[in-house]
Amino acid sequence: MNTAAFNKRIYSLPAFTADVKNIFDHMDALRAASRGGRVSRAFAEKIMMAVTSVNGCRYCSYGHSRAALAAGIPESELQKIMALDLGDFPENEAVALTFAQHYAESQCHPDPAAWQRLVSYYGQETADDILVYLRMITFGNLLGNTFDAILSRLRGKPAPGSSLWSELGVLLGAIWMPPSRLFLRLFRSSQKG
């Protein structure tokens, strides 16, 4: 029987609300990143797996491992990313992968020098695209971990510093906030046009 306490990073309701707003405020950046071609699908999956490895979301790990393999990433590379063994990757990937790890470990507050290295290496547009993928996977990771926090609470091992109401608020918010934000975004764009 596993008696370990729940120790994954999860959402608080205020942080979740802020991230939903941020995602919808930057929806155009997400579209640009996915359509721009500056970050290949395989490279995006590697970057997202590095963040997921830090945050420990089992749902994202499962889904993005499958997507990474489908994108042609060899299983041996995927295993290294999941273990955060990034030393053997070529520089053109290692810079982004180590930044992704740092981004997750710093809880989305990377050192300005690390960000500047990413921008200097890839250019502003590609660095911005990488940041979009980092934000999106972090959102998925923390949402999945919050769901797991409820499951852990039901087994008598609540997440430290969290409450049932906060966890339920996040999960209920995941149901109604994105559609309401999308409606608001569409309404505002129709008013401008």
Secondary structure, DSSP 8 states (H G I E B T S, - for coil): -------S----HHHHHHHHHHHHHTHHHHHHHHHH-SS-HHHHHHHHHHHHHHHT-HHHHHHHHHHHHHTT--HHHHHHHHTT--TTS-HHHHHHHHHHHHHHHTTT---HHHHHHHHHHH-HHHHHHHHHHHHHHHHHHHHHHHHHHHHHHHTT---TT--HHHHHHHHHHHHHHHHHHHHHHHHHHHHH-
